[in-house]
Amino acid sequence: MTARYTFREYRDSDLESALQLWGQDSGWGEITEQQWREWFLETPAGRAPLTVAHNHRGELVGQMVGIPSRVVVDGRELRAFRLSAPIVQPALRGVSALRGDYLGFFKQHMQIARELGFSVAYAQPRRGFLPFLRWSRRVGLPAFAEATFGCRECSSGHATRLVANDAYDVRVQTEFGSEYDELWETARANHAIHCGIARSSRYIRYKLGAHQVLEIRRTSDRHLQGYFAVRPDDGLLVDLVTRSPEATAEVIAAAMQFLASNDCREANGGPSRIKAMCAPALQAPLEQCGFQPVKFTFAFVCCSIDDAVPQDTITPDRWYVMPGD
Protein backbone atom coordinates (compact mmCIF):
# COMPACT_ATOMS: atom_id res chain seq x y z
CA MET A 1 0.00 0.00 0.00
CA THR A 2 1.21 3.53 -0.76
CA ALA A 3 -0.04 7.02 0.06
CA ARG A 4 -1.36 7.57 -3.46
CA TYR A 5 -3.05 4.22 -4.13
CA THR A 6 -4.75 1.48 -2.19
CA PHE A 7 -4.80 -2.15 -3.32
CA ARG A 8 -7.33 -4.78 -2.32
CA GLU A 9 -9.14 -7.88 -3.55
CA TYR A 10 -11.78 -7.37 -6.25
CA ARG A 11 -15.39 -7.17 -5.08
CA ASP A 12 -18.53 -7.70 -7.14
CA SER A 13 -19.29 -3.99 -6.72
CA ASP A 14 -16.13 -3.26 -8.77
CA LEU A 15 -17.54 -4.91 -11.89
CA GLU A 16 -18.69 -1.84 -13.81
CA SER A 17 -15.45 0.05 -13.18
CA ALA A 18 -13.33 -3.03 -13.97
CA LEU A 19 -15.08 -3.51 -17.32
CA GLN A 20 -14.67 0.17 -18.14
CA LEU A 21 -10.94 0.07 -17.33
CA TRP A 22 -10.53 -3.07 -19.44
CA GLY A 23 -12.23 -1.44 -22.42
CA GLN A 24 -10.22 1.80 -22.17
CA ASP A 25 -6.75 0.62 -21.13
CA SER A 26 -6.25 -3.08 -21.89
CA GLY A 27 -5.55 -2.59 -25.59
CA TRP A 28 -7.78 -5.59 -26.35
CA GLY A 29 -11.12 -3.82 -26.57
CA GLU A 30 -14.25 -4.19 -24.48
CA ILE A 31 -15.53 -7.39 -22.91
CA THR A 32 -18.98 -8.22 -21.59
CA GLU A 33 -20.05 -9.06 -18.07
CA GLN A 34 -20.66 -12.64 -19.22
CA GLN A 35 -17.12 -12.92 -20.57
CA TRP A 36 -15.72 -11.51 -17.32
CA ARG A 37 -17.61 -14.12 -15.33
CA GLU A 38 -16.61 -17.00 -17.60
CA TRP A 39 -12.95 -15.99 -17.80
CA PHE A 40 -12.31 -15.02 -14.18
CA LEU A 41 -15.13 -15.83 -11.76
CA GLU A 42 -16.59 -19.16 -12.88
CA THR A 43 -13.64 -20.99 -14.46
CA PRO A 44 -13.06 -24.77 -14.33
CA ALA A 45 -10.34 -24.08 -11.74
CA GLY A 46 -12.47 -21.75 -9.65
CA ARG A 47 -12.36 -18.02 -9.10
CA ALA A 48 -9.27 -16.13 -10.26
CA PRO A 49 -7.13 -14.02 -7.92
CA LEU A 50 -8.22 -10.46 -8.75
CA THR A 51 -6.62 -7.35 -7.28
CA VAL A 52 -7.71 -3.77 -7.93
CA ALA A 53 -6.04 -0.40 -7.36
CA HIS A 54 -7.88 2.75 -6.32
CA ASN A 55 -6.58 6.30 -6.27
CA HIS A 56 -7.18 8.81 -3.45
CA ARG A 57 -10.56 9.71 -4.99
CA GLY A 58 -11.72 6.09 -4.79
CA GLU A 59 -11.58 5.55 -8.56
CA LEU A 60 -10.54 2.14 -9.85
CA VAL A 61 -7.34 2.78 -11.83
CA GLY A 62 -5.75 -0.65 -12.12
CA GLN A 63 -6.40 -4.38 -11.98
CA MET A 64 -4.29 -7.53 -11.85
CA VAL A 65 -5.82 -10.83 -12.86
CA GLY A 66 -4.33 -14.28 -12.40
CA ILE A 67 -5.56 -17.02 -14.74
CA PRO A 68 -6.46 -19.94 -12.44
CA SER A 69 -5.55 -23.55 -13.10
CA ARG A 70 -4.63 -26.79 -11.34
CA VAL A 71 -1.01 -27.90 -11.34
CA VAL A 72 0.10 -31.48 -10.75
CA VAL A 73 3.22 -31.68 -8.59
CA ASP A 74 4.49 -35.23 -8.03
CA GLY A 75 0.97 -36.60 -8.20
CA ARG A 76 -0.69 -33.89 -6.08
CA GLU A 77 -3.09 -31.40 -7.64
CA LEU A 78 -2.64 -27.88 -6.31
CA ARG A 79 -4.18 -24.52 -7.11
CA ALA A 80 -2.05 -22.42 -9.44
CA PHE A 81 -2.39 -19.23 -11.42
CA ARG A 82 -0.71 -17.65 -14.39
CA LEU A 83 0.37 -14.05 -13.95
CA SER A 84 -0.94 -11.78 -16.67
CA ALA A 85 -0.09 -8.22 -17.61
CA PRO A 86 -1.76 -5.65 -15.34
CA ILE A 87 -4.32 -3.30 -16.80
CA VAL A 88 -3.68 0.19 -15.48
CA GLN A 89 -4.26 3.81 -16.30
CA PRO A 90 -1.21 5.66 -17.66
CA ALA A 91 -0.35 7.18 -14.26
CA LEU A 92 0.60 3.72 -12.94
CA ARG A 93 2.93 2.96 -15.83
CA GLY A 94 6.60 3.65 -16.32
CA VAL A 95 9.91 3.21 -14.52
CA SER A 96 8.97 5.23 -11.43
CA ALA A 97 5.82 3.20 -10.91
CA LEU A 98 7.78 0.00 -11.32
CA ARG A 99 9.78 0.72 -8.19
CA GLY A 100 6.92 2.20 -6.17
CA ASP A 101 3.22 1.89 -6.83
CA TYR A 102 3.54 -1.07 -9.14
CA LEU A 103 5.61 -2.99 -6.61
CA GLY A 104 2.98 -2.46 -3.92
CA PHE A 105 0.29 -3.56 -6.35
CA PHE A 106 2.19 -6.73 -7.22
CA LYS A 107 2.94 -7.59 -3.59
CA GLN A 108 -0.72 -7.26 -2.65
CA HIS A 109 -1.75 -9.42 -5.60
CA MET A 110 0.58 -12.23 -4.52
CA GLN A 111 -0.67 -11.96 -0.94
CA ILE A 112 -4.31 -12.16 -2.03
CA ALA A 113 -3.55 -15.26 -4.13
CA ARG A 114 -1.86 -16.89 -1.13
CA GLU A 115 -4.82 -16.12 1.13
CA LEU A 116 -7.20 -17.63 -1.43
CA GLY A 117 -5.34 -20.93 -1.26
CA PHE A 118 -3.18 -20.77 -4.37
CA SER A 119 0.13 -22.62 -4.09
CA VAL A 120 2.00 -21.91 -7.32
CA ALA A 121 2.42 -18.80 -9.48
CA TYR A 122 3.86 -18.98 -12.98
CA ALA A 123 4.12 -16.87 -16.10
CA GLN A 124 5.49 -16.74 -19.61
CA PRO A 125 6.48 -13.07 -19.56
CA ARG A 126 8.13 -10.93 -22.14
CA ARG A 127 11.85 -10.98 -21.50
CA GLY A 128 11.77 -7.31 -20.54
CA PHE A 129 9.76 -8.19 -17.42
CA LEU A 130 12.38 -10.61 -16.09
CA PRO A 131 14.58 -7.91 -14.46
CA PHE A 132 11.61 -6.78 -12.37
CA LEU A 133 10.96 -10.32 -11.14
CA ARG A 134 14.65 -10.77 -10.29
CA TRP A 135 14.74 -7.45 -8.45
CA SER A 136 11.46 -7.93 -6.57
CA ARG A 137 12.83 -10.79 -4.45
CA ARG A 138 14.99 -8.20 -2.66
CA VAL A 139 11.88 -6.64 -1.14
CA GLY A 140 10.29 -9.76 0.25
CA LEU A 141 8.51 -11.21 -2.78
CA PRO A 142 8.95 -14.91 -3.61
CA ALA A 143 11.96 -15.81 -5.72
CA PHE A 144 10.91 -16.86 -9.22
CA ALA A 145 12.88 -19.65 -10.86
CA GLU A 146 13.26 -19.01 -14.56
CA ALA A 147 14.10 -20.74 -17.81
CA THR A 148 14.21 -19.81 -21.47
CA PHE A 149 13.33 -21.95 -24.47
CA GLY A 150 14.08 -21.54 -28.13
CA CYS A 151 11.59 -21.52 -30.98
CA ARG A 152 11.28 -23.70 -34.08
CA GLU A 153 9.14 -23.17 -37.14
CA CYS A 154 8.01 -25.25 -40.09
CA SER A 155 5.74 -24.83 -43.08
CA SER A 156 2.97 -27.40 -42.96
CA GLY A 157 3.76 -28.32 -46.55
CA HIS A 158 7.44 -28.99 -45.82
CA ALA A 159 7.18 -31.06 -42.64
CA THR A 160 8.89 -34.45 -42.71
CA ARG A 161 6.39 -37.13 -43.72
CA LEU A 162 6.83 -39.63 -40.90
CA VAL A 163 3.49 -41.38 -41.34
CA ALA A 164 1.34 -42.63 -44.19
CA ASN A 165 -1.55 -40.38 -45.13
CA ASP A 166 -4.10 -42.94 -43.95
CA ALA A 167 -2.35 -43.94 -40.71
CA TYR A 168 -4.17 -41.31 -38.67
CA ASP A 169 -7.56 -39.67 -38.83
CA VAL A 170 -7.12 -35.95 -38.10
CA ARG A 171 -9.96 -33.52 -37.79
CA VAL A 172 -10.82 -30.18 -36.19
CA GLN A 173 -12.52 -30.79 -32.87
CA THR A 174 -14.69 -28.49 -30.77
CA GLU A 175 -16.20 -31.02 -28.34
CA PHE A 176 -14.07 -32.70 -25.68
CA GLY A 177 -15.45 -35.59 -23.67
CA SER A 178 -14.17 -37.98 -21.02
CA GLU A 179 -11.75 -39.51 -23.52
CA TYR A 180 -9.65 -36.38 -23.14
CA ASP A 181 -9.54 -36.82 -19.37
CA GLU A 182 -8.20 -40.33 -19.89
CA LEU A 183 -5.69 -39.08 -22.48
CA TRP A 184 -4.21 -36.64 -19.97
CA GLU A 185 -3.92 -39.23 -17.19
CA THR A 186 -2.23 -41.68 -19.57
CA ALA A 187 0.09 -38.98 -20.93
CA ARG A 188 1.05 -37.88 -17.43
CA ALA A 189 2.09 -41.43 -16.54
CA ASN A 190 3.81 -42.31 -19.82
CA HIS A 191 5.68 -38.99 -20.11
CA ALA A 192 6.61 -39.10 -16.40
CA ILE A 193 5.31 -35.54 -15.94
CA HIS A 194 6.47 -34.42 -12.49
CA CYS A 195 4.99 -30.95 -12.75
CA GLY A 196 2.51 -29.50 -15.21
CA ILE A 197 -0.86 -27.81 -15.63
CA ALA A 198 -3.58 -30.45 -15.33
CA ARG A 199 -5.68 -30.90 -18.45
CA SER A 200 -9.31 -31.96 -18.42
CA SER A 201 -12.10 -31.93 -20.96
CA ARG A 202 -13.66 -28.90 -19.28
CA TYR A 203 -10.35 -27.08 -18.94
CA ILE A 204 -9.52 -27.69 -22.63
CA ARG A 205 -12.83 -26.09 -23.62
CA TYR A 206 -12.05 -23.12 -21.37
CA LYS A 207 -8.44 -22.57 -22.47
CA LEU A 208 -8.53 -23.59 -26.13
CA GLY A 209 -11.93 -22.36 -27.24
CA ALA A 210 -10.44 -19.61 -29.42
CA HIS A 211 -7.87 -21.91 -31.05
CA GLN A 212 -7.92 -24.54 -33.75
CA VAL A 213 -7.73 -27.92 -32.00
CA LEU A 214 -6.84 -30.96 -34.09
CA GLU A 215 -7.81 -34.37 -32.78
CA ILE A 216 -5.50 -37.19 -33.90
CA ARG A 217 -6.79 -40.77 -33.88
CA ARG A 218 -5.17 -43.96 -35.08
CA THR A 219 -7.15 -45.07 -38.12
CA SER A 220 -6.89 -48.78 -37.39
CA ASP A 221 -8.75 -48.69 -34.05
CA ARG A 222 -9.97 -45.06 -33.67
CA HIS A 223 -7.85 -44.73 -30.53
CA LEU A 224 -7.21 -41.11 -29.52
CA GLN A 225 -3.45 -40.51 -29.74
CA GLY A 226 -3.34 -36.82 -28.92
CA TYR A 227 -4.43 -33.31 -29.76
CA PHE A 228 -2.59 -30.41 -31.38
CA ALA A 229 -3.87 -26.86 -30.73
CA VAL A 230 -2.81 -23.89 -32.87
CA ARG A 231 -3.46 -20.18 -32.48
CA PRO A 232 -5.07 -19.25 -35.81
CA ASP A 233 -3.68 -15.74 -36.26
CA ASP A 234 0.04 -16.60 -36.05
CA GLY A 235 0.36 -20.41 -36.10
CA LEU A 236 1.73 -20.79 -32.56
CA LEU A 237 1.40 -24.32 -31.20
CA VAL A 238 -0.30 -23.45 -27.91
CA ASP A 239 -0.91 -26.97 -26.61
CA LEU A 240 0.02 -30.54 -27.43
CA VAL A 241 -0.74 -33.70 -25.49
CA THR A 242 0.18 -37.15 -26.78
CA ARG A 243 -0.44 -40.58 -25.35
CA SER A 244 3.27 -41.42 -25.03
CA PRO A 245 6.72 -40.03 -25.91
CA GLU A 246 6.92 -42.53 -28.76
CA ALA A 247 3.71 -41.14 -30.28
CA THR A 248 4.70 -37.46 -30.15
CA ALA A 249 6.59 -37.13 -33.43
CA GLU A 250 3.92 -39.05 -35.36
CA VAL A 251 1.11 -36.95 -33.85
CA ILE A 252 2.93 -33.75 -34.87
CA ALA A 253 3.61 -35.14 -38.35
CA ALA A 254 -0.01 -36.22 -38.83
CA ALA A 255 -1.25 -32.79 -37.74
CA MET A 256 1.16 -31.02 -40.10
CA GLN A 257 0.10 -33.23 -43.01
CA PHE A 258 -3.53 -32.41 -42.25
CA LEU A 259 -2.80 -28.66 -42.13
CA ALA A 260 -1.07 -28.93 -45.51
CA SER A 261 -4.00 -30.75 -47.12
CA ASN A 262 -6.30 -29.01 -49.57
CA ASP A 263 -9.34 -30.11 -47.57
CA CYS A 264 -8.08 -28.36 -44.44
CA ARG A 265 -7.14 -25.16 -46.23
CA GLU A 266 -10.50 -24.93 -47.98
CA ALA A 267 -12.60 -25.80 -44.93
CA ASN A 268 -10.75 -24.11 -42.08
CA GLY A 269 -8.11 -21.76 -43.43
CA GLY A 270 -5.54 -21.25 -40.72
CA PRO A 271 -1.81 -20.58 -40.77
CA SER A 272 0.55 -22.20 -43.24
CA ARG A 273 3.53 -22.02 -40.86
CA ILE A 274 3.59 -23.46 -37.36
CA LYS A 275 5.82 -22.11 -34.58
CA ALA A 276 6.60 -24.17 -31.50
CA MET A 277 8.27 -23.56 -28.16
CA CYS A 278 11.22 -25.92 -27.76
CA ALA A 279 10.59 -27.18 -24.25
CA PRO A 280 12.72 -30.26 -23.47
CA ALA A 281 9.93 -32.77 -24.16
CA LEU A 282 9.44 -31.41 -27.69
CA GLN A 283 13.01 -30.79 -28.83
CA ALA A 284 13.64 -34.16 -30.50
CA PRO A 285 10.12 -34.65 -31.98
CA LEU A 286 10.17 -31.18 -33.55
CA GLU A 287 13.56 -31.88 -35.13
CA GLN A 288 12.24 -35.19 -36.48
CA CYS A 289 9.35 -33.38 -38.11
CA GLY A 290 11.56 -30.83 -39.86
CA PHE A 291 11.09 -27.79 -37.62
CA GLN A 292 13.99 -25.34 -37.94
CA PRO A 293 15.30 -22.88 -35.31
CA VAL A 294 14.18 -19.25 -35.56
CA LYS A 295 15.32 -16.19 -33.63
CA PHE A 296 12.84 -16.02 -30.80
CA THR A 297 13.07 -16.94 -27.12
CA PHE A 298 10.26 -17.93 -24.77
CA ALA A 299 10.63 -17.19 -21.06
CA PHE A 300 9.05 -19.21 -18.26
CA VAL A 301 9.05 -18.38 -14.55
CA CYS A 302 7.47 -20.05 -11.55
CA CYS A 303 7.49 -19.87 -7.77
CA SER A 304 5.85 -21.44 -4.75
CA ILE A 305 3.72 -19.17 -2.57
CA ASP A 306 2.83 -22.04 -0.25
CA ASP A 307 5.20 -23.11 2.54
CA ALA A 308 3.99 -26.70 2.04
CA VAL A 309 5.28 -26.75 -1.55
CA PRO A 310 9.11 -26.65 -1.67
CA GLN A 311 10.50 -24.54 -4.48
CA ASP A 312 12.73 -27.40 -5.66
CA THR A 313 9.63 -29.48 -6.54
CA ILE A 314 8.48 -26.95 -9.15
CA THR A 315 11.72 -25.85 -10.82
CA PRO A 316 11.28 -25.22 -14.57
CA ASP A 317 13.23 -28.35 -15.57
CA ARG A 318 10.50 -30.48 -13.94
CA TRP A 319 7.62 -28.90 -15.90
CA TYR A 320 5.75 -30.04 -18.94
CA VAL A 321 5.03 -26.58 -20.26
CA MET A 322 3.27 -25.22 -23.35
CA PRO A 323 2.52 -21.61 -24.40
CA GLY A 324 -1.20 -22.11 -23.76
CA ASP A 325 -0.66 -23.05 -20.12
Phi and psi in degrees as a GROMACS rama.xvg file:
@    title "Ramachandran Plot"
@    xaxis  label "Phi"
@    yaxis  label "Psi"
@TYPE xy
-124.897  174.999  THR-2
-69.2181  -30.5788  ALA-3
-88.3268  -27.9916  ARG-4
-135.05  149.805  TYR-5
-118.443  146.792  THR-6
-126.96  132.83  PHE-7
-153.291  172.693  ARG-8
-69.0798  144.784  GLU-9
-59.7637  141.285  TYR-10
-119.967  158.073  ARG-11
-59.5145  -28.9306  ASP-12
-69.09  -12.0144  SER-13
-84.0523  -4.94853  ASP-14
-55.7791  -51.7915  LEU-15
-59.3118  -44.9279  GLU-16
-68.3526  -36.9773  SER-17
-65.0306  -41.4862  ALA-18
-66.6079  -38.2118  LEU-19
-64.9907  -44.3069  GLN-20
-61.9101  -42.9719  LEU-21
-57.9747  -48.5902  TRP-22
-64.1915  -34.6959  GLY-23
-87.2125  -33.8213  GLN-24
-124.912  -1.49667  ASP-25
-78.1078  -28.3949  SER-26
84.6256  -1.99613  GLY-27
-110.65  1.82672  TRP-28
88.7242  -179.565  GLY-29
-78.1349  153.312  GLU-30
-128.162  161.164  ILE-31
-91.5707  167.034  THR-32
-61.0856  -38.1726  GLU-33
-64.1241  -42.7843  GLN-34
-62.367  -42.8984  GLN-35
-56.877  -45.7987  TRP-36
-66.2739  -42.7155  ARG-37
-68.8704  -36.8186  GLU-38
-79.5622  -33.4708  TRP-39
-126.502  -25.3426  PHE-40
-105.296  -30.1526  LEU-41
-128.492  49.2696  GLU-42
-83.2361  164.87  THR-43
-59.369  -23.4822  PRO-44
-101.924  13.9383  ALA-45
92.974  -170.113  GLY-46
-72.0173  140.702  ARG-47
-77.6925  152.582  ALA-48
-71.966  121.522  PRO-49
-127.168  126.117  LEU-50
-125.697  136.195  THR-51
-122.013  153.145  VAL-52
-115.778  135.144  ALA-53
-121.281  143.692  HIS-54
-85.7366  -175.872  ASN-55
-67.6803  -15.4612  HIS-56
-91.513  1.58372  ARG-57
83.2352  10.9674  GLY-58
-85.526  138.496  GLU-59
-75.9736  116.999  LEU-60
-120.961  0.135246  VAL-61
-164.584  154.343  GLY-62
-148.128  142.363  GLN-63
-120.29  132.21  MET-64
-124.554  129.848  VAL-65
-101.635  135.203  GLY-66
-85.0121  114.116  ILE-67
-78.085  150.528  PRO-68
-157.018  -178.152  SER-69
-118.382  132.798  ARG-70
-113.89  135.885  VAL-71
-92.5893  123.138  VAL-72
-124.767  106.585  VAL-73
49.8232  45.7408  ASP-74
90.3422  -12.594  GLY-75
-96.6887  136.215  ARG-76
-94.1146  126.642  GLU-77
-126.208  159.034  LEU-78
-77.9432  134.372  ARG-79
-137.289  165.586  ALA-80
-149.955  148.567  PHE-81
-97.3329  123.942  ARG-82
-64.9136  138.532  LEU-83
-126.863  163.581  SER-84
-62.3436  135.527  ALA-85
-68.9931  152.259  PRO-86
-110.254  114.512  ILE-87
-139.364  156.029  VAL-88
-70.6087  158.904  GLN-89
-53.3815  -30.1624  PRO-90
-64.0105  -21.9828  ALA-91
-95.6503  6.94122  LEU-92
-100.517  166.06  ARG-93
102.326  173.055  GLY-94
-62.7853  -43.1773  VAL-95
-63.6452  -39.6406  SER-96
-66.7371  -32.5  ALA-97
-58.5595  -38.0685  LEU-98
-93.4602  -2.01547  ARG-99
-129.64  -92.9279  GLY-100
-59.7439  -43.3109  ASP-101
-63.1661  -39.581  TYR-102
-61.4911  -44.5215  LEU-103
-61.5081  -39.9275  GLY-104
-60.0832  -48.1541  PHE-105
-65.3157  -42.527  PHE-106
-61.288  -42.5621  LYS-107
-66.3626  -37.9372  GLN-108
-61.185  -45.4234  HIS-109
-65.2416  -37.3315  MET-110
-66.7021  -42.5297  GLN-111
-61.093  -44.2491  ILE-112
-60.1595  -41.529  ALA-113
-62.8016  -44.3711  ARG-114
-66.687  -26.3017  GLU-115
-81.6287  -3.12311  LEU-116
97.0731  13.107  GLY-117
-78.6169  144.552  PHE-118
-110.476  -28.9879  SER-119
-133.111  134.425  VAL-120
-114.875  141.315  ALA-121
-149.061  165.758  TYR-122
-162.094  160.663  ALA-123
-122.978  73.8565  GLN-124
-79.1205  162.673  PRO-125
-63.3381  147.244  ARG-126
-61.0007  -25.1257  ARG-127
-67.1494  -16.8974  GLY-128
-87.5723  -13.7357  PHE-129
-61.3833  -41.2189  LEU-130
-58.1059  -36.1318  PRO-131
-64.1335  -43.8499  PHE-132
-64.6342  -37.944  LEU-133
-66.3665  -40.468  ARG-134
-72.2263  -34.0357  TRP-135
-65.2954  -24.5204  SER-136
-64.2305  -20.6265  ARG-137
-71.3153  -16.6111  ARG-138
-114.166  27.7761  VAL-139
94.6379  0.82586  GLY-140
-81.0542  156.807  LEU-141
-59.5291  149.372  PRO-142
-82.9058  121.961  ALA-143
-87.0287  127.056  PHE-144
-79.3674  147.87  ALA-145
-137.832  156.482  GLU-146
-149.707  156.665  ALA-147
-125.299  148.014  THR-148
-130.609  144.766  PHE-149
-76.4134  -177.45  GLY-150
-131.329  141.692  CYS-151
-126.97  153.021  ARG-152
-139.664  150.017  GLU-153
-155.307  139.404  CYS-154
-73.8284  136.244  SER-155
-58.4819  -30.9558  SER-156
-79.6902  -8.6211  GLY-157
-117.121  9.43064  HIS-158
-67.1164  148.832  ALA-159
-63.8743  131.723  THR-160
-86.8781  92.4784  ARG-161
-87.4541  -18.0178  LEU-162
-132.012  154.372  VAL-163
-67.8704  151.165  ALA-164
-57.6381  -31.7611  ASN-165
-99.5488  9.85543  ASP-166
-73.109  -30.9712  ALA-167
-130.156  146.826  TYR-168
-100.589  116.384  ASP-169
-117.428  132.775  VAL-170
-151.484  156.661  ARG-171
-72.1312  131.787  VAL-172
-122.371  139.05  GLN-173
-124.084  -6.24805  THR-174
-118.189  133.683  GLU-175
-130.974  109.83  PHE-176
-98.8118  -162.109  GLY-177
-63.6503  -20.9688  SER-178
-60.2251  -30.8178  GLU-179
-74.3138  -30.6071  TYR-180
-63.943  -44.1175  ASP-181
-66.0113  -37.4521  GLU-182
-59.1748  -45.4173  LEU-183
-63.4975  -44.7533  TRP-184
-63.2641  -40.1055  GLU-185
-67.2883  -43.1583  THR-186
-62.1137  -41.1679  ALA-187
-61.1952  -39.3681  ARG-188
-73.5333  -46.8334  ALA-189
-70.7573  -33.9345  ASN-190
-86.4396  -3.09827  HIS-191
51.7743  53.4385  ALA-192
-77.8578  110.878  ILE-193
-79.8133  -32.8771  HIS-194
-148.95  129.316  CYS-195
-179.15  158.011  GLY-196
-69.3496  126.768  ILE-197
-70.8584  129.057  ALA-198
-93.6527  152.004  ARG-199
-154.101  164.367  SER-200
-59.4349  -41.4563  SER-201
-69.0816  -39.9642  ARG-202
-67.8031  -36.4741  TYR-203
-62.3711  -42.3961  ILE-204
-61.6677  -39.7648  ARG-205
-68.4611  -46.541  TYR-206
-84.3936  -31.1166  LYS-207
-111.541  12.7222  LEU-208
-61.1993  -27.9548  GLY-209
-93.3882  3.12609  ALA-210
-111.684  165.79  HIS-211
-89.6767  113.472  GLN-212
-106.064  121.037  VAL-213
-99.3578  129.085  LEU-214
-97.2672  129.77  GLU-215
-117.102  116.232  ILE-216
-118.792  145.569  ARG-217
-70.9413  127.48  ARG-218
-63.4994  -37.0718  THR-219
-63.0962  -36.6099  SER-220
-132.566  5.95951  ASP-221
63.1624  22.0481  ARG-222
-78.781  128.807  HIS-223
-67.9151  119.65  LEU-224
-100.351  -20.2226  GLN-225
165.798  178.59  GLY-226
-136.259  157.037  TYR-227
-138.201  110.329  PHE-228
-111.706  129.138  ALA-229
-123.069  137.733  VAL-230
-77.1012  120.595  ARG-231
-62.4292  -35.0352  PRO-232
-74.83  -26.1732  ASP-233
-134.596  1.79617  ASP-234
76.8988  17.4479  GLY-235
-74.248  130.714  LEU-236
-75.6661  102.948  LEU-237
-87.7265  -26.4619  VAL-238
-155.614  146.747  ASP-239
-152.376  124.612  LEU-240
-130.99  129.598  VAL-241
-125.78  156.48  THR-242
-63.7531  -31.647  ARG-243
-156.785  161.404  SER-244
-57.8381  -35.7727  PRO-245
-66.1408  -25.7074  GLU-246
-87.398  -13.0903  ALA-247
-61.8501  -50.0235  THR-248
-62.2034  -40.4055  ALA-249
-69.0618  -36.0773  GLU-250
-64.0104  -43.986  VAL-251
-62.3184  -45.8962  ILE-252
-62.0576  -42.9553  ALA-253
-63.5498  -40.6395  ALA-254
-64.547  -42.3249  ALA-255
-65.4768  -39.4123  MET-256
-64.1999  -38.0885  GLN-257
-65.1052  -44.3464  PHE-258
-63.414  -28.2918  LEU-259
-82.5388  -12.5165  ALA-260
-72.8204  150.962  SER-261
-61.9671  -38.0903  ASN-262
-61.3066  -41.9191  ASP-263
-67.3269  -45.0595  CYS-264
-62.9695  -39.7397  ARG-265
-72.7323  -37.5346  GLU-266
-85.046  -36.1264  ALA-267
-123.608  -13.0957  ASN-268
64.9596  -132.197  GLY-269
92.1296  170.604  GLY-270
-73.0526  151.352  PRO-271
-94.3072  -16.3802  SER-272
-120.231  136.472  ARG-273
-111.421  132.268  ILE-274
-110.427  141.258  LYS-275
-136.975  141.598  ALA-276
-77.6372  131.009  MET-277
-89.7234  63.7958  CYS-278
-66.6611  156.928  ALA-279
-51.6127  -39.9761  PRO-280
-66.9467  -20.0235  ALA-281
-105.912  -7.93144  LEU-282
-54.7614  -57.4462  GLN-283
-66.9352  -45.679  ALA-284
-59.8392  -38.7826  PRO-285
-65.2945  -40.9713  LEU-286
-61.7629  -42.5273  GLU-287
-59.0354  -34.3434  GLN-288
-89.1325  3.58766  CYS-289
91.952  12.1004  GLY-290
-72.4448  135.545  PHE-291
-111.751  146.805  GLN-292
-63.1009  142.55  PRO-293
-129.886  162.467  VAL-294
-82.3758  86.0475  LYS-295
-159.041  144.11  PHE-296
-127.754  130.556  THR-297
-93.4271  140.593  PHE-298
-111.101  145.661  ALA-299
-138.208  132.041  PHE-300
-132.559  153.01  VAL-301
-156.257  155.351  CYS-302
-156.357  155.187  CYS-303
-89.5417  135.779  SER-304
-117.448  20.0244  ILE-305
-128.063  121.702  ASP-306
-61.1175  -21.0631  ASP-307
-83.9664  -2.10636  ALA-308
-119.096  98.7806  VAL-309
-60.802  141.847  PRO-310
-59.4045  -33.8256  GLN-311
-72.2064  -6.6692  ASP-312
-87.4257  -10.995  THR-313
-126.754  25.3335  ILE-314
-62.8276  150.139  THR-315
-54.757  -31.7987  PRO-316
-67.3185  -13.1285  ASP-317
-94.921  -5.54425  ARG-318
-88.4442  145.398  TRP-319
-96.9116  109.843  TYR-320
-128.109  139.562  VAL-321
-131.587  156.116  MET-322
-57.187  -30.5933  PRO-323
-77.9738  -5.59656  GLY-324
